[in-house]
Amino acid sequence: MDVAALAQLLHETADRHGSFEPVAPPHNWWDWYAAYMNARESGSTPEEASATAARYMAEVKHIIVSPT
């Protein structure tokens, strides 16, 4: 991945994490970022990648967002 593509993916990831951050318990942002970016690089849509990252945070990191 070239620098421009990586920067674009990081920007997208930051935007998507913005909706997770305020409703999640304290967590390390890089865990969510890594799960999201891995899913996107594997072909997931942004929506699928967000769900994958949230699932990773819940199942592996025990950071659970309660549904509102």
PDB file of N, CA, C and O in Angstrom:
ATOM      1  N   MET A   1       0.853  -1.164   0.000  1.00  0.00           N
ATOM      2  CA  MET A   1       0.000   0.000   0.000  1.00  0.00           C
ATOM      3  C   MET A   1       0.903   1.232   0.000  1.00  0.00           C
ATOM      4  O   MET A   1       1.846   1.319   0.786  1.00  0.00           O
ATOM      5  N   ASP A   2       0.610   2.174  -0.880  1.00  0.00           N
ATOM      6  CA  ASP A   2       1.421   3.390  -0.915  1.00  0.00           C
ATOM      7  C   ASP A   2       0.988   4.357   0.187  1.00  0.00           C
ATOM      8  O   ASP A   2      -0.034   4.155   0.843  1.00  0.00           O
ATOM      9  N   VAL A   3       1.774   5.398   0.373  1.00  0.00           N
ATOM     10  CA  VAL A   3       1.543   6.333   1.471  1.00  0.00           C
ATOM     11  C   VAL A   3       0.185   7.021   1.335  1.00  0.00           C
ATOM     12  O   VAL A   3      -0.528   7.168   2.328  1.00  0.00           O
ATOM     13  N   ALA A   4      -0.179   7.440   0.141  1.00  0.00           N
ATOM     14  CA  ALA A   4      -1.458   8.132  -0.053  1.00  0.00           C
ATOM     15  C   ALA A   4      -2.638   7.221   0.289  1.00  0.00           C
ATOM     16  O   ALA A   4      -3.594   7.655   0.932  1.00  0.00           O
ATOM     17  N   ALA A   5      -2.572   5.970  -0.138  1.00  0.00           N
ATOM     18  CA  ALA A   5      -3.650   5.022   0.161  1.00  0.00           C
ATOM     19  C   ALA A   5      -3.723   4.735   1.657  1.00  0.00           C
ATOM     20  O   ALA A   5      -4.812   4.633   2.222  1.00  0.00           O
ATOM     21  N   LEU A   6      -2.569   4.606   2.293  1.00  0.00           N
ATOM     22  CA  LEU A   6      -2.543   4.373   3.736  1.00  0.00           C
ATOM     23  C   LEU A   6      -3.116   5.570   4.481  1.00  0.00           C
ATOM     24  O   LEU A   6      -3.881   5.400   5.430  1.00  0.00           O
ATOM     25  N   ALA A   7      -2.755   6.774   4.061  1.00  0.00           N
ATOM     26  CA  ALA A   7      -3.296   7.978   4.692  1.00  0.00           C
ATOM     27  C   ALA A   7      -4.808   8.042   4.545  1.00  0.00           C
ATOM     28  O   ALA A   7      -5.513   8.418   5.482  1.00  0.00           O
ATOM     29  N   GLN A   8      -5.304   7.679   3.376  1.00  0.00           N
ATOM     30  CA  GLN A   8      -6.744   7.672   3.147  1.00  0.00           C
ATOM     31  C   GLN A   8      -7.428   6.642   4.044  1.00  0.00           C
ATOM     32  O   GLN A   8      -8.475   6.930   4.623  1.00  0.00           O
ATOM     33  N   LEU A   9      -6.854   5.459   4.164  1.00  0.00           N
ATOM     34  CA  LEU A   9      -7.430   4.430   5.020  1.00  0.00           C
ATOM     35  C   LEU A   9      -7.394   4.847   6.488  1.00  0.00           C
ATOM     36  O   LEU A   9      -8.349   4.601   7.224  1.00  0.00           O
ATOM     37  N   LEU A  10      -6.309   5.472   6.915  1.00  0.00           N
ATOM     38  CA  LEU A  10      -6.235   5.969   8.294  1.00  0.00           C
ATOM     39  C   LEU A  10      -7.295   7.044   8.552  1.00  0.00           C
ATOM     40  O   LEU A  10      -7.914   7.061   9.616  1.00  0.00           O
ATOM     41  N   HIS A  11      -7.500   7.924   7.599  1.00  0.00           N
ATOM     42  CA  HIS A  11      -8.522   8.961   7.746  1.00  0.00           C
ATOM     43  C   HIS A  11      -9.905   8.332   7.860  1.00  0.00           C
ATOM     44  O   HIS A  11     -10.682   8.701   8.740  1.00  0.00           O
ATOM     45  N   GLU A  12     -10.215   7.397   6.989  1.00  0.00           N
ATOM     46  CA  GLU A  12     -11.496   6.693   7.041  1.00  0.00           C
ATOM     47  C   GLU A  12     -11.657   5.990   8.382  1.00  0.00           C
ATOM     48  O   GLU A  12     -12.728   6.035   8.988  1.00  0.00           O
ATOM     49  N   THR A  13     -10.595   5.344   8.844  1.00  0.00           N
ATOM     50  CA  THR A  13     -10.634   4.613  10.113  1.00  0.00           C
ATOM     51  C   THR A  13     -10.910   5.572  11.268  1.00  0.00           C
ATOM     52  O   THR A  13     -11.711   5.270  12.153  1.00  0.00           O
ATOM     53  N   ALA A  14     -10.255   6.709  11.258  1.00  0.00           N
ATOM     54  CA  ALA A  14     -10.483   7.712  12.307  1.00  0.00           C
ATOM     55  C   ALA A  14     -11.935   8.188  12.296  1.00  0.00           C
ATOM     56  O   ALA A  14     -12.550   8.334  13.352  1.00  0.00           O
ATOM     57  N   ASP A  15     -12.473   8.426  11.118  1.00  0.00           N
ATOM     58  CA  ASP A  15     -13.874   8.847  11.014  1.00  0.00           C
ATOM     59  C   ASP A  15     -14.808   7.781  11.573  1.00  0.00           C
ATOM     60  O   ASP A  15     -15.733   8.099  12.320  1.00  0.00           O
ATOM     61  N   ARG A  16     -14.578   6.545  11.226  1.00  0.00           N
ATOM     62  CA  ARG A  16     -15.433   5.443  11.686  1.00  0.00           C
ATOM     63  C   ARG A  16     -15.290   5.219  13.185  1.00  0.00           C
ATOM     64  O   ARG A  16     -16.276   4.935  13.866  1.00  0.00           O
ATOM     65  N   HIS A  17     -14.079   5.343  13.701  1.00  0.00           N
ATOM     66  CA  HIS A  17     -13.850   5.163  15.141  1.00  0.00           C
ATOM     67  C   HIS A  17     -14.550   6.259  15.937  1.00  0.00           C
ATOM     68  O   HIS A  17     -14.891   6.069  17.104  1.00  0.00           O
ATOM     69  N   GLY A  18     -14.757   7.399  15.301  1.00  0.00           N
ATOM     70  CA  GLY A  18     -15.424   8.512  15.960  1.00  0.00           C
ATOM     71  C   GLY A  18     -16.801   8.183  16.490  1.00  0.00           C
ATOM     72  O   GLY A  18     -17.237   8.787  17.470  1.00  0.00           O
ATOM     73  N   SER A  19     -17.498   7.247  15.876  1.00  0.00           N
ATOM     74  CA  SER A  19     -18.821   6.859  16.383  1.00  0.00           C
ATOM     75  C   SER A  19     -18.723   5.800  17.475  1.00  0.00           C
ATOM     76  O   SER A  19     -19.659   5.640  18.259  1.00  0.00           O
ATOM     77  N   PHE A  20     -17.622   5.083  17.540  1.00  0.00           N
ATOM     78  CA  PHE A  20     -17.411   4.058  18.571  1.00  0.00           C
ATOM     79  C   PHE A  20     -16.882   4.691  19.853  1.00  0.00           C
ATOM     80  O   PHE A  20     -17.293   4.320  20.953  1.00  0.00           O
ATOM     81  N   GLU A  21     -15.985   5.629  19.709  1.00  0.00           N
ATOM     82  CA  GLU A  21     -15.273   6.233  20.839  1.00  0.00           C
ATOM     83  C   GLU A  21     -16.187   6.774  21.939  1.00  0.00           C
ATOM     84  O   GLU A  21     -15.977   6.436  23.104  1.00  0.00           O
ATOM     85  N   PRO A  22     -17.186   7.594  21.626  1.00  0.00           N
ATOM     86  CA  PRO A  22     -17.959   8.213  22.708  1.00  0.00           C
ATOM     87  C   PRO A  22     -18.900   7.257  23.452  1.00  0.00           C
ATOM     88  O   PRO A  22     -19.343   7.571  24.557  1.00  0.00           O
ATOM     89  N   VAL A  23     -19.207   6.117  22.871  1.00  0.00           N
ATOM     90  CA  VAL A  23     -20.141   5.187  23.521  1.00  0.00           C
ATOM     91  C   VAL A  23     -19.436   3.980  24.137  1.00  0.00           C
ATOM     92  O   VAL A  23     -20.072   3.162  24.802  1.00  0.00           O
ATOM     93  N   ALA A  24     -18.141   3.869  23.920  1.00  0.00           N
ATOM     94  CA  ALA A  24     -17.383   2.713  24.426  1.00  0.00           C
ATOM     95  C   ALA A  24     -16.719   3.053  25.760  1.00  0.00           C
ATOM     96  O   ALA A  24     -16.383   4.208  26.023  1.00  0.00           O
ATOM     97  N   PRO A  25     -16.537   2.030  26.593  1.00  0.00           N
ATOM     98  CA  PRO A  25     -15.733   2.235  27.797  1.00  0.00           C
ATOM     99  C   PRO A  25     -14.301   2.603  27.389  1.00  0.00           C
ATOM    100  O   PRO A  25     -13.935   2.441  26.225  1.00  0.00           O
ATOM    101  N   PRO A  26     -13.489   3.095  28.327  1.00  0.00           N
ATOM    102  CA  PRO A  26     -12.099   3.426  27.994  1.00  0.00           C
ATOM    103  C   PRO A  26     -11.403   2.241  27.307  1.00  0.00           C
ATOM    104  O   PRO A  26     -11.534   1.089  27.722  1.00  0.00           O
ATOM    105  N   HIS A  27     -10.671   2.564  26.260  1.00  0.00           N
ATOM    106  CA  HIS A  27      -9.995   1.527  25.479  1.00  0.00           C
ATOM    107  C   HIS A  27      -8.824   2.147  24.729  1.00  0.00           C
ATOM    108  O   HIS A  27      -8.688   3.368  24.654  1.00  0.00           O
ATOM    109  N   ASN A  28      -7.990   1.289  24.181  1.00  0.00           N
ATOM    110  CA  ASN A  28      -6.872   1.730  23.344  1.00  0.00           C
ATOM    111  C   ASN A  28      -7.374   1.828  21.908  1.00  0.00           C
ATOM    112  O   ASN A  28      -7.777   0.831  21.309  1.00  0.00           O
ATOM    113  N   TRP A  29      -7.344   3.042  21.367  1.00  0.00           N
ATOM    114  CA  TRP A  29      -7.875   3.262  20.027  1.00  0.00           C
ATOM    115  C   TRP A  29      -7.201   2.372  18.999  1.00  0.00           C
ATOM    116  O   TRP A  29      -7.832   1.969  18.022  1.00  0.00           O
ATOM    117  N   TRP A  30      -5.929   2.058  19.203  1.00  0.00           N
ATOM    118  CA  TRP A  30      -5.190   1.305  18.182  1.00  0.00           C
ATOM    119  C   TRP A  30      -5.720  -0.116  18.026  1.00  0.00           C
ATOM    120  O   TRP A  30      -5.563  -0.710  16.959  1.00  0.00           O
ATOM    121  N   ASP A  31      -6.339  -0.674  19.058  1.00  0.00           N
ATOM    122  CA  ASP A  31      -6.931  -2.005  18.916  1.00  0.00           C
ATOM    123  C   ASP A  31      -8.093  -1.971  17.929  1.00  0.00           C
ATOM    124  O   ASP A  31      -8.200  -2.832  17.056  1.00  0.00           O
ATOM    125  N   TRP A  32      -8.967  -0.965  18.073  1.00  0.00           N
ATOM    126  CA  TRP A  32     -10.099  -0.824  17.156  1.00  0.00           C
ATOM    127  C   TRP A  32      -9.592  -0.523  15.749  1.00  0.00           C
ATOM    128  O   TRP A  32     -10.067  -1.106  14.774  1.00  0.00           O
ATOM    129  N   TYR A  33      -8.625   0.389  15.647  1.00  0.00           N
ATOM    130  CA  TYR A  33      -8.056   0.739  14.345  1.00  0.00           C
ATOM    131  C   TYR A  33      -7.498  -0.493  13.635  1.00  0.00           C
ATOM    132  O   TYR A  33      -7.753  -0.703  12.449  1.00  0.00           O
ATOM    133  N   ALA A  34      -6.744  -1.296  14.358  1.00  0.00           N
ATOM    134  CA  ALA A  34      -6.112  -2.469  13.744  1.00  0.00           C
ATOM    135  C   ALA A  34      -7.157  -3.437  13.205  1.00  0.00           C
ATOM    136  O   ALA A  34      -7.019  -3.947  12.093  1.00  0.00           O
ATOM    137  N   ALA A  35      -8.199  -3.690  13.987  1.00  0.00           N
ATOM    138  CA  ALA A  35      -9.251  -4.608  13.542  1.00  0.00           C
ATOM    139  C   ALA A  35      -9.986  -4.039  12.332  1.00  0.00           C
ATOM    140  O   ALA A  35     -10.275  -4.763  11.379  1.00  0.00           O
ATOM    141  N   TYR A  36     -10.288  -2.743  12.371  1.00  0.00           N
ATOM    142  CA  TYR A  36     -10.984  -2.098  11.258  1.00  0.00           C
ATOM    143  C   TYR A  36     -10.135  -2.135   9.987  1.00  0.00           C
ATOM    144  O   TYR A  36     -10.606  -2.540   8.925  1.00  0.00           O
ATOM    145  N   MET A  37      -8.888  -1.708  10.111  1.00  0.00           N
ATOM    146  CA  MET A  37      -8.021  -1.643   8.934  1.00  0.00           C
ATOM    147  C   MET A  37      -7.766  -3.025   8.343  1.00  0.00           C
ATOM    148  O   MET A  37      -7.713  -3.179   7.122  1.00  0.00           O
ATOM    149  N   ASN A  38      -7.610  -4.025   9.197  1.00  0.00           N
ATOM    150  CA  ASN A  38      -7.424  -5.388   8.714  1.00  0.00           C
ATOM    151  C   ASN A  38      -8.640  -5.841   7.923  1.00  0.00           C
ATOM    152  O   ASN A  38      -8.504  -6.448   6.860  1.00  0.00           O
ATOM    153  N   ALA A  39      -9.823  -5.548   8.435  1.00  0.00           N
ATOM    154  CA  ALA A  39     -11.048  -5.932   7.728  1.00  0.00           C
ATOM    155  C   ALA A  39     -11.163  -5.208   6.391  1.00  0.00           C
ATOM    156  O   ALA A  39     -11.538  -5.818   5.390  1.00  0.00           O
ATOM    157  N   ARG A  40     -10.846  -3.915   6.361  1.00  0.00           N
ATOM    158  CA  ARG A  40     -10.919  -3.165   5.101  1.00  0.00           C
ATOM    159  C   ARG A  40      -9.923  -3.695   4.089  1.00  0.00           C
ATOM    160  O   ARG A  40     -10.244  -3.835   2.909  1.00  0.00           O
ATOM    161  N   GLU A  41      -8.715  -3.992   4.545  1.00  0.00           N
ATOM    162  CA  GLU A  41      -7.702  -4.518   3.625  1.00  0.00           C
ATOM    163  C   GLU A  41      -8.062  -5.918   3.129  1.00  0.00           C
ATOM    164  O   GLU A  41      -7.551  -6.370   2.104  1.00  0.00           O
ATOM    165  N   SER A  42      -8.942  -6.601   3.859  1.00  0.00           N
ATOM    166  CA  SER A  42      -9.395  -7.938   3.449  1.00  0.00           C
ATOM    167  C   SER A  42     -10.638  -7.879   2.573  1.00  0.00           C
ATOM    168  O   SER A  42     -11.173  -8.918   2.188  1.00  0.00           O
ATOM    169  N   GLY A  43     -11.108  -6.669   2.253  1.00  0.00           N
ATOM    170  CA  GLY A  43     -12.219  -6.531   1.322  1.00  0.00           C
ATOM    171  C   GLY A  43     -13.562  -6.179   1.935  1.00  0.00           C
ATOM    172  O   GLY A  43     -14.546  -6.071   1.203  1.00  0.00           O
ATOM    173  N   SER A  44     -13.644  -5.995   3.243  1.00  0.00           N
ATOM    174  CA  SER A  44     -14.907  -5.628   3.881  1.00  0.00           C
ATOM    175  C   SER A  44     -15.299  -4.203   3.517  1.00  0.00           C
ATOM    176  O   SER A  44     -14.444  -3.357   3.254  1.00  0.00           O
ATOM    177  N   THR A  45     -16.594  -3.952   3.506  1.00  0.00           N
ATOM    178  CA  THR A  45     -17.089  -2.585   3.342  1.00  0.00           C
ATOM    179  C   THR A  45     -16.811  -1.820   4.638  1.00  0.00           C
ATOM    180  O   THR A  45     -16.502  -2.436   5.658  1.00  0.00           O
ATOM    181  N   PRO A  46     -16.915  -0.496   4.614  1.00  0.00           N
ATOM    182  CA  PRO A  46     -16.744   0.251   5.862  1.00  0.00           C
ATOM    183  C   PRO A  46     -17.711  -0.193   6.973  1.00  0.00           C
ATOM    184  O   PRO A  46     -17.329  -0.267   8.141  1.00  0.00           O
ATOM    185  N   GLU A  47     -18.945  -0.481   6.604  1.00  0.00           N
ATOM    186  CA  GLU A  47     -19.928  -0.932   7.591  1.00  0.00           C
ATOM    187  C   GLU A  47     -19.541  -2.292   8.176  1.00  0.00           C
ATOM    188  O   GLU A  47     -19.622  -2.501   9.386  1.00  0.00           O
ATOM    189  N   GLU A  48     -19.126  -3.201   7.316  1.00  0.00           N
ATOM    190  CA  GLU A  48     -18.689  -4.522   7.781  1.00  0.00           C
ATOM    191  C   GLU A  48     -17.449  -4.409   8.658  1.00  0.00           C
ATOM    192  O   GLU A  48     -17.334  -5.099   9.671  1.00  0.00           O
ATOM    193  N   ALA A  49     -16.527  -3.545   8.271  1.00  0.00           N
ATOM    194  CA  ALA A  49     -15.294  -3.373   9.036  1.00  0.00           C
ATOM    195  C   ALA A  49     -15.581  -2.780  10.407  1.00  0.00           C
ATOM    196  O   ALA A  49     -14.951  -3.172  11.389  1.00  0.00           O
ATOM    197  N   SER A  50     -16.511  -1.850  10.493  1.00  0.00           N
ATOM    198  CA  SER A  50     -16.897  -1.283  11.786  1.00  0.00           C
ATOM    199  C   SER A  50     -17.479  -2.371  12.686  1.00  0.00           C
ATOM    200  O   SER A  50     -17.155  -2.443  13.871  1.00  0.00           O
ATOM    201  N   ALA A  51     -18.333  -3.210  12.122  1.00  0.00           N
ATOM    202  CA  ALA A  51     -18.917  -4.303  12.897  1.00  0.00           C
ATOM    203  C   ALA A  51     -17.842  -5.301  13.328  1.00  0.00           C
ATOM    204  O   ALA A  51     -17.874  -5.806  14.450  1.00  0.00           O
ATOM    205  N   THR A  52     -16.906  -5.580  12.448  1.00  0.00           N
ATOM    206  CA  THR A  52     -15.803  -6.482  12.779  1.00  0.00           C
ATOM    207  C   THR A  52     -14.963  -5.917  13.911  1.00  0.00           C
ATOM    208  O   THR A  52     -14.590  -6.640  14.835  1.00  0.00           O
ATOM    209  N   ALA A  53     -14.665  -4.625  13.842  1.00  0.00           N
ATOM    210  CA  ALA A  53     -13.864  -3.988  14.891  1.00  0.00           C
ATOM    211  C   ALA A  53     -14.601  -4.004  16.218  1.00  0.00           C
ATOM    212  O   ALA A  53     -13.998  -4.274  17.257  1.00  0.00           O
ATOM    213  N   ALA A  54     -15.887  -3.720  16.199  1.00  0.00           N
ATOM    214  CA  ALA A  54     -16.672  -3.751  17.442  1.00  0.00           C
ATOM    215  C   ALA A  54     -16.719  -5.166  18.018  1.00  0.00           C
ATOM    216  O   ALA A  54     -16.621  -5.349  19.232  1.00  0.00           O
ATOM    217  N   ARG A  55     -16.869  -6.154  17.156  1.00  0.00           N
ATOM    218  CA  ARG A  55     -16.892  -7.551  17.603  1.00  0.00           C
ATOM    219  C   ARG A  55     -15.542  -7.942  18.207  1.00  0.00           C
ATOM    220  O   ARG A  55     -15.492  -8.611  19.239  1.00  0.00           O
ATOM    221  N   TYR A  56     -14.464  -7.530  17.573  1.00  0.00           N
ATOM    222  CA  TYR A  56     -13.124  -7.796  18.097  1.00  0.00           C
ATOM    223  C   TYR A  56     -12.962  -7.166  19.479  1.00  0.00           C
ATOM    224  O   TYR A  56     -12.475  -7.804  20.412  1.00  0.00           O
ATOM    225  N   MET A  57     -13.375  -5.918  19.592  1.00  0.00           N
ATOM    226  CA  MET A  57     -13.241  -5.241  20.876  1.00  0.00           C
ATOM    227  C   MET A  57     -14.034  -5.957  21.963  1.00  0.00           C
ATOM    228  O   MET A  57     -13.566  -6.069  23.096  1.00  0.00           O
ATOM    229  N   ALA A  58     -15.217  -6.437  21.637  1.00  0.00           N
ATOM    230  CA  ALA A  58     -16.055  -7.132  22.615  1.00  0.00           C
ATOM    231  C   ALA A  58     -15.495  -8.505  22.967  1.00  0.00           C
ATOM    232  O   ALA A  58     -15.390  -8.858  24.142  1.00  0.00           O
ATOM    233  N   GLU A  59     -15.138  -9.272  21.948  1.00  0.00           N
ATOM    234  CA  GLU A  59     -14.740 -10.654  22.173  1.00  0.00           C
ATOM    235  C   GLU A  59     -13.310 -10.815  22.665  1.00  0.00           C
ATOM    236  O   GLU A  59     -13.036 -11.705  23.470  1.00  0.00           O
ATOM    237  N   VAL A  60     -12.405  -9.986  22.204  1.00  0.00           N
ATOM    238  CA  VAL A  60     -10.994 -10.148  22.540  1.00  0.00           C
ATOM    239  C   VAL A  60     -10.563  -9.191  23.655  1.00  0.00           C
ATOM    240  O   VAL A  60      -9.835  -9.579  24.568  1.00  0.00           O
ATOM    241  N   LYS A  61     -11.017  -7.947  23.570  1.00  0.00           N
ATOM    242  CA  LYS A  61     -10.579  -6.925  24.525  1.00  0.00           C
ATOM    243  C   LYS A  61     -11.583  -6.689  25.650  1.00  0.00           C
ATOM    244  O   LYS A  61     -11.297  -5.964  26.602  1.00  0.00           O
ATOM    245  N   HIS A  62     -12.762  -7.307  25.535  1.00  0.00           N
ATOM    246  CA  HIS A  62     -13.818  -7.186  26.546  1.00  0.00           C
ATOM    247  C   HIS A  62     -14.282  -5.738  26.731  1.00  0.00           C
ATOM    248  O   HIS A  62     -14.629  -5.319  27.835  1.00  0.00           O
ATOM    249  N   ILE A  63     -14.279  -4.994  25.637  1.00  0.00           N
ATOM    250  CA  ILE A  63     -14.789  -3.626  25.596  1.00  0.00           C
ATOM    251  C   ILE A  63     -16.151  -3.722  24.900  1.00  0.00           C
ATOM    252  O   ILE A  63     -16.230  -3.870  23.680  1.00  0.00           O
ATOM    253  N   ILE A  64     -17.191  -3.638  25.680  1.00  0.00           N
ATOM    254  CA  ILE A  64     -18.527  -3.894  25.167  1.00  0.00           C
ATOM    255  C   ILE A  64     -19.328  -2.600  25.184  1.00  0.00           C
ATOM    256  O   ILE A  64     -19.421  -1.919  26.205  1.00  0.00           O
ATOM    257  N   VAL A  65     -19.904  -2.280  24.032  1.00  0.00           N
ATOM    258  CA  VAL A  65     -20.771  -1.119  23.894  1.00  0.00           C
ATOM    259  C   VAL A  65     -22.189  -1.601  24.062  1.00  0.00           C
ATOM    260  O   VAL A  65     -22.650  -2.477  23.330  1.00  0.00           O
ATOM    261  N   SER A  66     -22.884  -1.025  25.033  1.00  0.00           N
ATOM    262  CA  SER A  66     -24.290  -1.388  25.257  1.00  0.00           C
ATOM    263  C   SER A  66     -25.159  -0.753  24.182  1.00  0.00           C
ATOM    264  O   SER A  66     -24.982   0.413  23.829  1.00  0.00           O
ATOM    265  N   PRO A  67     -26.102  -1.538  23.665  1.00  0.00           N
ATOM    266  CA  PRO A  67     -27.013  -0.963  22.670  1.00  0.00           C
ATOM    267  C   PRO A  67     -27.887   0.104  23.334  1.00  0.00           C
ATOM    268  O   PRO A  67     -28.279  -0.023  24.494  1.00  0.00           O
ATOM    269  N   THR A  68     -28.175   1.140  22.581  1.00  0.00           N
ATOM    270  CA  THR A  68     -29.014   2.222  23.136  1.00  0.00           C
ATOM    271  C   THR A  68     -30.420   2.166  22.630  1.00  0.00           C
ATOM    272  O   THR A  68     -31.243   3.002  23.002  1.00  0.00           O
TER     273      THR A  68
END
